[in-house]
Amino acid sequence: MGYLLQGETGDWEVVIGLEVHAQVTSKSKLFSGAPTLFGGEPNDQVSFVDAGFPGMLPVLNGYCVEQAVRTGLGLNAQINLTSVFARKNYFYADLPQGYQISQYELPIVGEGVLTIDMPDGQTKHIGIERLHLEQDAGKSLHDQHPTKSYIDLNRSGVALMEIVSKPDLRSPEEAGLYIAKLRSILRYLGTCDGNMQEGSLRCDANVSVRPKGSTELRTRCEIKNVNSIKFVQMAIEFEARRHIEIYESGGTIRQETRLFDSVKVETRSMRSKEMAHDYRYFPDPDLLPLVLDPKMVETIKAGLPELPDDKKQRFTVEYGLSPYDAGVLVAEKASAEFFETVAKGRDHKLASNWVSGDFFAALNASGKTIEDPPVSAKNLGELIDLISDGTLSGRLAKDVFALMVGTDKSASILVEEKGLRQVTDTGAIEAAIDQVLAANPDKVAEVMAGKDKLMGWFVGQVMKSTQGKANPAMLNELLAKRFQK
């Protein structure tokens, strides 16, 4: 049955739905011309509309609408040609208008599907309930003064896409895979940069539990504004266990909104969960219904890039990669492009191993981005050429690669500078074998007497004497012939 949590009364299944708030990649806000750059001085990117000044009318940003449609198409979702903006009414200090312009009964995007890749190689389809456009609120700062809270309205009015999943997720791991896949699709589409550290991708997790085998949907709690995949998973795990403990002690779950404390690794109550009627939704009188031209939708659809699932399928067919290897390479658009540059005209499997292995390790260690990599695709490709033509063994190639990191030097230049060319001269290898055999007559006798495991020891000694430069295949072949005599 998959992921289950054990309780004193039996096993429990976790039911998870996610609401992801993705900041639309656009230079200006949803209903004003104010800029959306991250990191500006507080309240420096605020128009009269964003500040809620009386008489200021919202003007819809058409580019943000296109970005929402693009995202919906990328999620294989229904595009609603007519949608309506509504006012979601609530009072908070960082919401100057006293309401948030959102979409309620008629969102711009309807049902869709997102496919996650499970660790066992299987795939699972997660339903998308809807995607709607809304404006962000400002930000309350509670750590700037001992007794006062400060308000920064720079985020006020920034365009968000709220992407709501169906309650199809069944484990913290699945939730993490879902967010990672959604972020990957958004980045491929160019509709959100997916930067959770800067708040441009935030997640609310709805969590409930039920006894194994049950199909009921029990009372859920919503964990608000979690800003990393790791924290989402930790929050779900804690919350699910909290529910189980309450049920098994005879208690009931209150529907409420909770916050996740990443230091104490626990959730705590924030407020009772509002129902839709509490917000008194009604169509915004300042905004007409949004009616899309079907031709515009078709134009956007025709211009979609190759998305991760399609690219993964192509990599398995065109390059002969395993689904797992292809999945690793296509997780980010830039890494997929880097691989294709390296693999062009070369051994595809070798290129895949080097990009997803040594190169990714060096990338993570360097703290650089793939747009400014520690080793260029051109230089990594040349290194693979030297392996393929026998100039370098796999072991020597790793030494050369380590020297390449952080420099612009090509593999061929480093091979000549450091004298790292692989020894393929049989005479030189045989001379090295002779020296090792002469120095270890007792071990030679053991091998001749049938102790074949010592062959590996001899290989290691000869490689050591040649500083790792002997061609491994030649060495093994020549050693085997010696012990056949």
C-alpha positions as CSV (number, residue, x, y, z in Angstrom):
1,M,0.0,0.0,0.0
2,G,3.0,2.3,0.1
3,Y,3.8,4.8,2.8
4,L,2.0,4.2,6.1
5,L,2.5,5.5,9.6
6,Q,2.3,3.1,12.5
7,G,0.1,4.0,15.4
8,E,-0.9,2.1,18.5
9,T,-4.2,1.0,16.9
10,G,-2.8,0.1,13.5
11,D,-1.5,1.7,10.3
12,W,-2.6,5.1,9.0
13,E,-2.5,6.6,5.6
14,V,-1.6,10.2,5.0
15,V,-3.7,12.3,2.6
16,I,-2.0,15.4,1.2
17,G,-3.0,18.2,-1.1
18,L,-0.7,21.1,-1.9
19,E,-1.4,24.7,-2.8
20,V,1.7,26.2,-4.4
21,H,1.9,30.0,-4.8
22,A,4.2,30.7,-7.8
23,Q,5.3,34.3,-8.5
24,V,4.7,35.1,-12.1
25,T,7.8,36.0,-14.0
26,S,7.0,39.5,-15.1
27,K,8.6,43.0,-14.8
28,S,5.5,44.6,-13.4
29,K,2.7,43.7,-11.0
30,L,-0.7,42.1,-11.8
31,F,-2.8,45.3,-11.7
32,S,-0.2,48.1,-11.7
33,G,3.0,49.2,-13.4
34,A,5.2,49.0,-10.3
35,P,8.4,46.8,-10.6
36,T,8.7,43.4,-9.1
37,L,12.5,43.2,-8.6
38,F,13.6,41.2,-5.5
39,G,15.7,42.9,-2.8
40,G,14.6,46.6,-3.3
41,E,14.5,49.1,-0.4
42,P,11.3,48.6,1.7
43,N,8.2,50.3,0.2
44,D,10.3,51.5,-2.8
45,Q,8.3,49.6,-5.5
46,V,4.7,50.6,-4.6
47,S,2.1,52.3,-6.7
48,F,-1.0,54.0,-5.5
49,V,-2.9,50.9,-6.6
50,D,-0.7,48.6,-4.5
51,A,-1.0,50.9,-1.5
52,G,-4.8,50.9,-1.6
53,F,-5.2,54.6,-2.2
54,P,-8.9,55.6,-2.6
55,G,-10.1,55.9,-6.2
56,M,-7.2,53.9,-7.7
57,L,-8.4,51.4,-10.3
58,P,-6.6,48.1,-11.2
59,V,-5.5,47.6,-14.8
60,L,-4.9,43.9,-15.7
61,N,-1.4,43.0,-16.9
62,G,-1.9,41.1,-20.1
63,Y,1.5,39.4,-20.0
64,C,0.7,37.8,-16.6
65,V,-2.5,36.4,-18.2
66,E,-0.3,34.9,-20.9
67,Q,2.0,33.4,-18.4
68,A,-0.9,31.8,-16.5
69,V,-2.2,30.3,-19.8
70,R,1.3,29.0,-20.7
71,T,1.5,27.3,-17.3
72,G,-1.9,25.8,-17.6
73,L,-1.0,24.3,-21.0
74,G,2.3,23.0,-19.5
75,L,0.2,21.2,-16.9
76,N,-2.1,19.6,-19.6
77,A,-4.9,21.5,-18.0
78,Q,-8.2,23.0,-19.2
79,I,-7.9,26.6,-20.2
80,N,-11.1,28.5,-19.3
81,L,-11.8,31.1,-22.0
82,T,-13.9,33.1,-19.5
83,S,-12.8,33.7,-16.0
84,V,-13.7,36.2,-13.3
85,F,-11.7,38.2,-10.7
86,A,-13.2,38.3,-7.3
87,R,-12.5,40.1,-4.1
88,K,-11.4,38.0,-1.1
89,N,-12.2,40.1,1.9
90,Y,-10.1,40.0,5.1
91,F,-8.3,42.5,7.3
92,Y,-4.6,42.4,7.9
93,A,-2.0,45.2,8.2
94,D,-0.1,44.2,5.1
95,L,-3.3,44.2,2.9
96,P,-3.9,47.9,2.5
97,Q,-7.1,47.5,0.3
98,G,-8.8,45.3,2.9
99,Y,-9.3,42.7,0.2
100,Q,-7.2,40.6,-2.1
101,I,-8.1,40.4,-5.8
102,S,-8.1,36.7,-6.6
103,Q,-10.3,34.2,-8.6
104,Y,-12.9,32.0,-7.0
105,E,-15.7,30.3,-8.8
106,L,-14.3,30.8,-12.3
107,P,-10.5,30.5,-12.4
108,I,-8.4,30.9,-15.6
109,V,-7.2,27.3,-15.5
110,G,-9.2,24.2,-14.6
111,E,-8.3,20.6,-14.1
112,G,-4.9,19.2,-15.2
113,V,-2.3,16.5,-14.3
114,L,1.3,16.4,-13.2
115,T,3.4,13.2,-13.4
116,I,6.0,12.5,-10.7
117,D,8.8,10.0,-11.1
118,M,9.0,7.6,-8.2
119,P,12.3,6.2,-6.9
120,D,11.4,2.7,-8.0
121,G,11.1,3.8,-11.6
122,Q,7.3,4.0,-11.6
123,T,5.4,7.1,-12.4
124,K,2.3,8.5,-10.6
125,H,-0.2,11.0,-11.9
126,I,-1.2,13.8,-9.5
127,G,-4.4,15.7,-10.3
128,I,-4.4,19.5,-10.6
129,E,-7.6,21.0,-9.3
130,R,-7.2,24.5,-10.7
131,L,-4.8,27.4,-11.3
132,H,-5.9,30.9,-10.6
133,L,-4.3,34.3,-10.7
134,E,-4.2,36.6,-7.7
135,Q,-2.3,39.5,-6.2
136,D,0.2,39.0,-3.4
137,A,-0.1,40.8,-0.1
138,G,2.7,42.9,1.5
139,K,5.1,41.6,4.1
140,S,4.9,42.0,7.9
141,L,8.3,42.3,9.6
142,H,8.2,41.4,13.3
143,D,11.9,41.3,14.0
144,Q,12.9,44.9,13.3
145,H,11.7,46.5,16.5
146,P,11.1,45.1,20.0
147,T,7.5,46.3,20.3
148,K,6.4,47.2,16.7
149,S,5.8,45.4,13.5
150,Y,6.9,47.0,10.2
151,I,5.1,46.7,6.9
152,D,6.9,46.4,3.5
153,L,4.5,46.7,0.6
154,N,7.0,45.9,-2.2
155,R,5.3,42.5,-2.7
156,S,1.8,44.0,-2.6
157,G,0.2,43.4,-5.9
158,V,2.8,41.1,-7.3
159,A,1.2,38.5,-9.6
160,L,0.8,35.0,-8.2
161,M,-0.4,31.7,-9.7
162,E,-2.0,29.6,-7.1
163,I,-1.7,26.0,-8.3
164,V,-3.9,23.6,-6.3
165,S,-3.4,19.9,-6.4
166,K,-6.1,17.3,-5.7
167,P,-5.6,15.2,-2.5
168,D,-3.7,12.6,-4.4
169,L,-0.3,12.7,-2.6
170,R,0.3,10.0,0.0
171,S,3.7,10.6,1.6
172,P,6.1,13.5,2.4
173,E,8.4,12.1,-0.3
174,E,5.6,12.3,-2.9
175,A,5.0,15.9,-1.9
176,G,8.6,16.7,-2.3
177,L,8.7,15.1,-5.8
178,Y,5.6,17.0,-6.8
179,I,7.0,20.4,-5.8
180,A,10.3,19.6,-7.5
181,K,8.6,18.5,-10.7
182,L,6.2,21.5,-10.7
183,R,9.2,23.9,-10.1
184,S,11.0,22.2,-13.0
185,I,8.0,22.7,-15.4
186,L,7.6,26.4,-14.3
187,R,11.3,27.0,-15.0
188,Y,11.1,25.3,-18.4
189,L,8.1,27.4,-19.3
190,G,9.8,30.6,-18.0
191,T,6.6,31.5,-16.0
192,C,8.2,31.4,-12.5
193,D,11.9,31.3,-11.4
194,G,11.0,28.8,-8.7
195,N,13.3,30.5,-6.1
196,M,11.9,29.4,-2.8
197,Q,14.6,31.3,-0.8
198,E,13.3,34.6,-2.3
199,G,9.7,33.7,-1.7
200,S,8.8,33.3,-5.4
201,L,7.6,29.8,-4.8
202,R,5.8,29.1,-1.5
203,C,3.7,26.1,-0.5
204,D,0.7,25.5,1.7
205,A,0.2,21.8,2.7
206,N,-3.2,20.4,3.5
207,V,-2.8,17.2,5.7
208,S,-5.1,14.7,7.0
209,V,-4.9,11.0,8.0
210,R,-7.2,8.0,7.8
211,P,-6.9,4.3,8.9
212,K,-5.4,2.0,6.4
213,G,-8.0,0.8,3.9
214,S,-10.3,3.7,4.5
215,T,-11.5,6.0,1.7
216,E,-12.9,8.8,3.7
217,L,-11.4,12.3,3.7
218,R,-11.1,13.3,7.3
219,T,-10.6,16.8,8.8
220,R,-7.5,18.5,7.4
221,C,-5.2,21.1,8.7
222,E,-3.4,23.6,6.4
223,I,0.3,24.4,7.1
224,K,0.9,27.9,5.6
225,N,3.8,29.4,3.7
226,V,6.5,26.7,3.9
227,N,9.5,27.8,1.9
228,S,11.6,24.8,1.1
229,I,10.9,21.2,-0.1
230,K,12.7,19.8,2.9
231,F,10.6,21.8,5.3
232,V,7.4,20.8,3.5
233,Q,8.3,17.2,4.0
234,M,9.2,17.7,7.7
235,A,6.0,19.6,8.3
236,I,3.8,16.9,6.8
237,E,5.5,14.2,8.7
238,F,5.0,16.0,12.0
239,E,1.4,17.0,11.3
240,A,0.4,13.5,10.3
241,R,1.8,12.0,13.5
242,R,0.1,14.7,15.5
243,H,-3.3,13.8,13.9
244,I,-2.7,10.1,14.7
245,E,-1.9,10.7,18.3
246,I,-5.0,12.8,18.8
247,Y,-7.3,10.3,17.1
248,E,-5.8,7.4,19.0
249,S,-6.3,9.2,22.3
250,G,-10.0,9.7,21.5
251,G,-9.7,13.3,20.4
252,T,-10.9,15.1,17.3
253,I,-9.0,17.3,14.8
254,R,-10.0,20.9,14.5
255,Q,-9.9,22.4,11.0
256,E,-7.3,25.1,11.4
257,T,-4.3,26.9,9.8
258,R,-0.9,26.1,11.3
259,L,2.6,27.4,11.0
260,F,5.8,25.2,10.7
261,D,8.6,26.0,13.1
262,S,11.8,24.7,11.3
263,V,13.9,25.1,14.4
264,K,11.7,23.0,16.7
265,V,10.5,20.9,13.8
266,E,6.9,21.2,14.8
267,T,3.7,22.9,13.6
268,R,1.7,25.2,15.9
269,S,-1.8,26.6,15.6
270,M,-2.1,30.0,13.9
271,R,-5.9,30.4,13.6
272,S,-9.1,28.4,13.0
273,K,-9.4,27.6,9.3
274,E,-11.6,30.0,7.4
275,M,-14.2,28.7,5.1
276,A,-14.9,30.2,1.7
277,H,-18.0,32.1,2.9
278,D,-15.8,33.8,5.6
279,Y,-14.1,35.7,2.9
280,R,-17.3,37.0,1.4
281,Y,-16.1,36.5,-2.2
282,F,-17.8,38.6,-4.9
283,P,-16.9,39.6,-8.4
284,D,-14.6,42.6,-8.4
285,P,-16.7,45.5,-9.7
286,D,-13.6,47.3,-11.1
287,L,-12.6,44.3,-13.4
288,L,-14.7,42.9,-16.3
289,P,-14.8,39.1,-16.8
290,L,-11.5,38.0,-18.5
291,V,-12.4,36.6,-21.9
292,L,-9.5,34.9,-23.8
293,D,-9.2,34.7,-27.6
294,P,-8.9,31.0,-28.6
295,K,-6.4,32.0,-31.2
296,M,-4.1,33.5,-28.5
297,V,-4.3,30.2,-26.5
298,E,-3.4,28.2,-29.7
299,T,-0.5,30.6,-30.4
300,I,0.9,30.1,-26.8
301,K,0.4,26.3,-27.1
302,A,2.3,26.2,-30.4
303,G,5.2,28.1,-28.8
304,L,5.6,25.8,-25.7
305,P,9.2,24.5,-25.2
306,E,9.9,20.7,-24.9
307,L,8.9,20.0,-21.3
308,P,10.7,17.6,-18.9
309,D,8.5,14.5,-19.5
310,D,8.9,14.8,-23.3
311,K,12.6,15.5,-23.0
312,K,13.1,12.6,-20.7
313,Q,11.3,10.3,-23.2
314,R,13.5,11.6,-26.1
315,F,16.7,11.1,-24.1
316,T,15.8,7.5,-23.5
317,V,15.1,6.9,-27.2
318,E,17.7,9.2,-28.8
319,Y,20.6,8.7,-26.4
320,G,19.7,5.2,-25.0
321,L,19.8,6.4,-21.4
322,S,17.9,4.7,-18.6
323,P,14.7,6.5,-17.4
324,Y,16.6,7.3,-14.2
325,D,19.6,8.9,-15.9
326,A,17.4,10.8,-18.3
327,G,15.3,12.1,-15.3
328,V,18.4,13.4,-13.5
329,L,19.6,15.3,-16.6
330,V,16.2,16.9,-17.6
331,A,15.3,18.0,-14.0
332,E,16.7,21.5,-15.0
333,K,16.5,22.9,-18.6
334,A,20.1,24.2,-18.3
335,S,21.5,20.8,-17.3
336,A,19.7,19.1,-20.2
337,E,21.2,21.6,-22.6
338,F,24.6,21.2,-21.1
339,F,24.4,17.4,-21.5
340,E,23.3,17.6,-25.1
341,T,26.3,19.9,-25.9
342,V,28.7,17.4,-24.3
343,A,27.0,14.3,-25.8
344,K,26.9,15.6,-29.4
345,G,29.0,13.2,-31.6
346,R,30.3,11.2,-28.5
347,D,29.5,8.2,-26.5
348,H,26.1,9.1,-25.0
349,K,26.3,6.9,-21.9
350,L,29.9,8.1,-21.1
351,A,28.7,11.7,-21.5
352,S,25.7,11.0,-19.2
353,N,27.9,9.4,-16.5
354,W,30.4,12.3,-16.5
355,V,27.7,15.1,-16.5
356,S,25.6,13.5,-13.8
357,G,28.6,12.3,-11.8
358,D,31.8,14.2,-11.6
359,F,30.5,17.4,-13.2
360,F,27.4,17.7,-10.9
361,A,29.6,17.0,-7.9
362,A,32.0,19.8,-8.9
363,L,29.1,22.1,-9.6
364,N,27.7,21.6,-6.2
365,A,31.0,21.9,-4.5
366,S,31.9,25.1,-6.3
367,G,28.6,26.8,-5.5
368,K,28.5,28.0,-9.2
369,T,25.5,27.8,-11.5
370,I,25.4,25.7,-14.7
371,E,25.3,29.0,-16.6
372,D,28.8,29.7,-15.2
373,P,30.1,26.1,-14.7
374,P,33.4,25.1,-13.1
375,V,34.2,23.1,-16.3
376,S,32.7,24.2,-19.7
377,A,30.7,21.8,-21.9
378,K,33.4,22.1,-24.6
379,N,36.3,21.2,-22.2
380,L,34.3,18.3,-20.7
381,G,33.5,17.0,-24.2
382,E,37.2,17.1,-25.1
383,L,38.0,15.1,-21.9
384,I,35.5,12.4,-23.0
385,D,37.2,12.3,-26.4
386,L,40.6,11.6,-24.8
387,I,39.0,8.7,-22.9
388,S,37.4,7.3,-26.1
389,D,40.6,7.4,-28.1
390,G,42.7,5.7,-25.3
391,T,44.8,8.8,-24.4
392,L,43.3,8.6,-20.9
393,S,42.0,5.8,-18.7
394,G,39.0,6.4,-16.6
395,R,41.2,6.9,-13.5
396,L,43.5,9.3,-15.2
397,A,40.5,11.2,-16.6
398,K,39.3,11.9,-13.0
399,D,42.7,13.3,-12.2
400,V,42.7,15.5,-15.2
401,F,39.1,16.6,-14.5
402,A,40.1,17.7,-11.0
403,L,42.8,19.9,-12.5
404,M,40.3,21.3,-15.0
405,V,37.9,22.5,-12.3
406,G,38.0,26.3,-12.0
407,T,40.3,26.8,-14.9
408,D,39.8,27.4,-18.6
409,K,42.5,24.9,-19.5
410,S,41.5,22.1,-21.9
411,A,42.1,18.4,-21.0
412,S,44.7,18.0,-23.8
413,I,46.8,20.9,-22.5
414,L,46.7,19.5,-19.0
415,V,47.6,16.0,-20.2
416,E,50.8,17.4,-21.8
417,E,51.6,19.8,-19.0
418,K,51.4,17.1,-16.3
419,G,52.5,14.1,-18.3
420,L,49.3,12.2,-17.7
421,R,49.0,10.4,-21.0
422,Q,48.0,6.8,-20.6
423,V,50.7,4.2,-21.2
424,T,49.7,2.0,-24.0
425,D,53.2,0.8,-24.9
426,T,53.2,-3.0,-24.2
427,G,56.9,-2.9,-23.7
428,A,56.7,-0.3,-21.0
429,I,53.8,-2.1,-19.2
430,E,55.6,-5.5,-19.4
431,A,58.8,-3.8,-17.9
432,A,56.7,-2.6,-15.0
433,I,55.1,-6.1,-14.6
434,D,58.6,-7.6,-14.6
435,Q,59.7,-5.3,-11.7
436,V,56.7,-6.1,-9.6
437,L,56.9,-9.9,-10.2
438,A,60.6,-9.9,-9.4
439,A,60.0,-8.1,-6.1
440,N,57.3,-10.4,-5.0
441,P,58.2,-14.1,-5.8
442,D,56.2,-15.4,-2.8
443,K,53.0,-13.9,-4.1
444,V,53.8,-15.1,-7.6
445,A,54.0,-18.6,-6.2
446,E,50.7,-18.2,-4.5
447,V,49.0,-17.1,-7.7
448,M,50.5,-20.0,-9.6
449,A,49.2,-22.3,-6.9
450,G,45.7,-21.1,-7.6
451,K,45.2,-18.1,-5.4
452,D,43.6,-16.0,-8.2
453,K,42.4,-13.2,-5.9
454,L,46.0,-11.9,-5.7
455,M,45.7,-10.9,-9.4
456,G,44.0,-7.7,-8.3
457,W,46.8,-7.0,-5.9
458,F,49.4,-7.3,-8.8
459,V,47.2,-4.9,-10.9
460,G,47.3,-2.4,-8.2
461,Q,51.1,-2.6,-7.7
462,V,51.8,-2.1,-11.4
463,M,49.3,0.8,-11.6
464,K,51.1,2.3,-8.6
465,S,54.5,1.9,-10.2
466,T,53.3,3.6,-13.4
467,Q,51.5,6.4,-11.4
468,G,48.2,5.1,-12.7
469,K,49.1,5.6,-16.3
470,A,49.1,2.0,-17.5
471,N,46.2,1.0,-19.8
472,P,44.0,-1.1,-17.4
473,A,42.8,-3.5,-20.2
474,M,46.3,-4.1,-21.5
475,L,47.7,-4.6,-18.0
476,N,45.1,-7.2,-17.1
477,E,45.6,-9.0,-20.4
478,L,49.5,-9.0,-20.1
479,L,49.3,-10.2,-16.4
480,A,46.9,-13.0,-17.3
481,K,49.3,-14.2,-20.0
482,R,52.3,-14.2,-17.5
483,F,50.5,-16.4,-15.1
484,Q,49.5,-18.8,-17.8
485,K,53.1,-19.7,-18.5
